[in-house]
Amino acid sequence: MRQKFFSLRVKLLEHDMTQEEAAKIAGISPSAMVNRMAGRYPFSAWEMQRLAKALDIAPTDYGKYFFPGVSA
């Protein structure tokens, strides 16, 4: 079974960034980041925007990284 937010996790690895560092960039607590990455709570628009900027994710690619399992 494929892990939730697999593409986002790969992007974090490509940028040598931990989930804790990503949480700080997104403006949320590390535990909130864990909950988002587990799919328990969705990312807010602000969180997505901050993370996308740090990870070089184009707005047209948000679906791939922040809405796993949703097809266009």
ZAMARGU-4260 file (C-alpha; in steps of 0.2 Angstrom, whole numbers, plus 5000, padded with zeros to 4 digits):
<rodrens>
0) 5000/5000/5000 | 5007/5017/4995 | 5010/5029/5010 | 4999/5045/5011 | 5007/5060/5004
5) 5021/5050/4995 | 5025/5064/4983 | 5026/5077/4996 | 5037/5065/5007 | 5049/5063/4991
10) 5049/5082/4989 | 5054/5084/5007 | 5068/5072/5005 | 5074/5080/4988 | 5076/5096/4998
15) 5084/5088/5013 | 5070/5094/5024 | 5063/5085/5039 | 5044/5086/5044 | 5049/5096/5058
20) 5057/5109/5047 | 5042/5109/5035 | 5030/5112/5050 | 5040/5127/5055 | 5039/5134/5037
25) 5021/5130/5036 | 5018/5139/5053 | 5011/5124/5062 | 5017/5113/5076 | 5027/5097/5072
30) 5012/5087/5079 | 5000/5096/5067 | 5012/5092/5053 | 5012/5073/5058 | 4992/5074/5058
35) 4992/5082/5040 | 5005/5069/5033 | 4994/5055/5040 | 4979/5062/5032 | 4969/5066/5048
40) 4968/5084/5044 | 4969/5094/5027 | 4982/5107/5024 | 4976/5124/5024 | 4978/5135/5009
45) 4991/5146/5018 | 5001/5130/5024 | 5001/5123/5006 | 5007/5140/4999 | 5021/5141/5012
50) 5027/5123/5009 | 5025/5125/4990 | 5036/5140/4990 | 5050/5132/5000 | 5049/5116/4990
55) 5048/5123/4973 | 5030/5116/4969 | 5020/5125/4956 | 5002/5130/4960 | 4997/5119/4945
60) 5005/5104/4955 | 4996/5107/4971 | 4985/5092/4968 | 4999/5080/4966 | 5007/5085/4982
65) 4993/5090/4994 | 4978/5080/4988 | 4984/5062/4986 | 4971/5050/4979 | 4961/5064/4970
70) 4961/5063/4952 | 4959/5077/4940
</rodrens>
